[in-house]
């Protein structure tokens, strides 16, 4: 009985420690990923992202069209400052908390939007340790429509429908192993 309680207590502590460390991971920014994923051994995931609409998501909030939409929606601040807009146009929702100095909201929707805040795994991942990277918070990039539709939905004032397979093909990438 004592052994069972001890094992259960250890399991609870492990879950709390791992859960807390993952919750504290911070967003690092896309440039951190570029070193390995722009070309060569790490694949071309960064190059694919760089050419995508995700890379320009924040910039669209600076447009005259975005300002017009914000005004129509009754927003009290400019779209590039509005939480209602930043939640989908910037990784991590554009909040000042949970970010490292290297993170720039101007990068838009970055690798970390799908792969998780990188501060906990970036060093492990750069050394090629996928298993430990996952333990530290890396989300391996499987097709995940549920994640995409948190932003690509009818709440968006510019929503014109979302065909997951068509849109996924535009951002699909693989890293070399």
C-alpha positions as CSV (number, residue, x, y, z in Angstrom):
1,X,0.0,0.0,0.0
2,X,2.8,2.4,0.9
3,X,4.5,1.6,-2.4
4,X,1.3,2.3,-4.4
5,X,0.9,5.7,-2.6
6,X,4.6,6.5,-3.3
7,X,4.3,5.6,-7.0
8,X,1.1,7.7,-7.3
9,X,2.7,10.6,-5.6
10,X,5.6,10.4,-7.9
11,X,3.4,10.3,-10.9
12,X,1.4,13.3,-9.7
13,X,4.6,15.3,-9.1
14,X,5.9,14.3,-12.6
15,X,2.7,15.5,-14.3
16,X,2.8,18.8,-12.3
17,X,6.4,19.5,-13.1
18,X,6.1,18.6,-16.8
19,X,2.8,20.4,-17.2
20,X,4.2,23.5,-15.4
21,X,7.3,23.6,-17.5
22,X,5.3,23.3,-20.8
23,X,2.9,26.0,-19.7
24,X,5.9,28.3,-19.1
25,X,7.4,27.8,-22.6
26,X,7.7,31.1,-24.4
27,X,7.4,32.1,-28.0
28,X,10.8,32.6,-29.6
29,X,9.9,33.8,-33.1
30,X,10.3,32.4,-36.6
31,X,13.9,33.6,-37.2
32,X,15.1,31.1,-34.7
33,X,13.7,28.3,-36.9
34,X,15.3,29.7,-40.1
35,X,18.8,28.7,-39.1
36,X,18.0,25.0,-39.7
37,X,14.8,25.0,-41.7
38,X,15.5,27.4,-44.5
39,X,17.3,24.8,-46.7
40,X,19.5,21.8,-46.6
41,X,19.6,19.3,-43.8
42,X,16.7,20.7,-41.8
43,X,14.3,20.9,-44.8
44,X,12.7,23.9,-46.3
45,X,9.8,24.5,-43.8
46,X,10.9,28.1,-43.1
47,X,11.1,28.9,-46.8
48,X,7.6,27.6,-47.3
49,X,6.3,29.7,-44.3
50,X,8.2,32.8,-45.5
51,X,6.2,32.8,-48.8
52,X,2.9,32.1,-47.1
53,X,0.0,34.3,-46.1
54,X,0.8,33.4,-42.5
55,X,4.1,35.2,-42.7
56,X,2.2,38.4,-43.7
57,X,-0.8,38.0,-41.4
58,X,0.2,40.8,-39.1
59,X,1.0,43.1,-42.0
60,X,-2.6,42.8,-43.3
61,X,-3.7,44.5,-40.1
62,X,-1.9,47.6,-41.2
63,X,-3.8,47.9,-44.4
64,X,-6.6,50.4,-45.2
65,X,-9.0,47.5,-45.6
66,X,-8.2,46.3,-42.1
67,X,-8.7,49.8,-40.7
68,X,-12.1,50.0,-42.5
69,X,-13.2,46.6,-41.1
70,X,-12.1,47.6,-37.6
71,X,-14.1,50.8,-37.8
72,X,-17.2,48.9,-39.0
73,X,-16.8,46.4,-36.1
74,X,-16.6,49.3,-33.7
75,X,-13.1,48.6,-32.4
76,X,-11.7,51.3,-30.3
77,X,-8.1,50.7,-31.3
78,X,-6.3,50.1,-34.6
79,X,-6.5,46.6,-35.9
80,X,-2.8,45.9,-35.4
81,X,-3.4,46.7,-31.7
82,X,-6.8,45.0,-31.2
83,X,-6.9,41.7,-29.3
84,X,-9.8,40.7,-31.5
85,X,-7.5,40.8,-34.5
86,X,-4.2,39.8,-33.0
87,X,-5.6,36.6,-31.7
88,X,-5.5,35.2,-35.2
89,X,-2.9,37.4,-37.0
90,X,0.0,36.9,-34.5
91,X,1.3,33.7,-33.0
92,X,0.3,33.6,-29.3
93,X,-2.4,36.2,-29.9
94,X,0.1,39.1,-29.9
95,X,0.1,39.4,-26.1
96,X,3.2,40.8,-24.4
97,X,3.4,37.9,-22.0
98,X,4.9,34.5,-22.7
99,X,7.4,35.8,-25.3
100,X,11.2,36.0,-25.5
101,X,13.1,39.1,-26.8
102,X,13.6,37.4,-30.1
103,X,9.8,37.2,-30.7
104,X,8.4,39.8,-33.1
105,X,4.7,40.1,-33.6
106,X,5.4,41.5,-37.0
107,X,6.3,38.0,-38.1
108,X,2.6,37.1,-38.1
109,X,1.6,33.5,-37.7
110,X,4.8,31.6,-37.3
111,X,6.0,28.0,-36.9
112,X,5.2,28.1,-33.2
113,X,1.5,28.6,-33.9
114,X,1.4,24.9,-35.0
115,X,4.5,23.5,-33.3
116,X,4.2,25.1,-29.9
117,X,6.1,27.8,-28.0
118,X,9.8,26.9,-28.6
119,X,11.7,28.2,-25.6
120,X,11.6,24.7,-23.9
121,X,12.6,22.6,-26.9
122,X,14.6,24.8,-29.3
123,X,18.0,23.7,-28.1
124,X,17.0,20.0,-27.9
125,X,15.5,20.2,-31.4
126,X,18.6,22.0,-32.8
127,X,20.6,19.0,-31.6
128,X,18.3,16.6,-33.4
129,X,16.7,15.0,-30.3
130,X,13.1,14.7,-31.4
131,X,12.0,12.6,-28.5
132,X,13.2,15.0,-25.9
133,X,12.0,18.0,-28.0
134,X,8.5,16.5,-27.9
135,X,8.8,16.0,-24.1
136,X,9.8,19.7,-23.8
137,X,6.8,20.9,-25.8
138,X,7.4,20.4,-29.6
139,X,4.2,19.5,-31.4
140,X,5.0,17.4,-34.4
141,X,3.2,18.9,-37.4
142,X,0.5,16.5,-38.4
143,X,-2.4,17.8,-40.5
144,X,-4.8,19.3,-37.9
145,X,-7.9,20.9,-39.3
146,X,-9.2,21.6,-35.8
147,X,-6.2,23.9,-35.1
148,X,-6.7,25.8,-38.3
149,X,-10.4,26.5,-37.9
150,X,-9.8,28.3,-34.6
151,X,-9.0,31.3,-36.9
152,X,-10.2,30.2,-40.3
153,X,-13.9,30.4,-39.4
154,X,-17.0,32.6,-39.7
155,X,-15.9,34.9,-36.8
156,X,-13.4,36.4,-39.2
157,X,-14.9,39.4,-41.0
158,X,-13.1,38.4,-44.2
159,X,-14.1,34.7,-44.1
160,X,-15.1,33.3,-47.4
161,X,-15.1,29.6,-46.5
162,X,-12.2,27.3,-45.7
163,X,-11.3,24.2,-47.7
164,X,-8.8,22.5,-45.4
165,X,-7.1,20.2,-47.9
166,X,-6.6,23.0,-50.5
167,X,-5.2,25.4,-47.8
168,X,-3.1,22.7,-46.2
169,X,-1.4,22.1,-49.6
170,X,-0.2,25.8,-49.6
171,X,1.6,25.4,-46.3
172,X,2.6,21.7,-46.3
173,X,6.2,21.1,-45.5
174,X,8.4,18.4,-44.2
175,X,11.7,18.5,-42.4
176,X,14.4,16.1,-43.5
177,X,15.3,13.5,-40.9
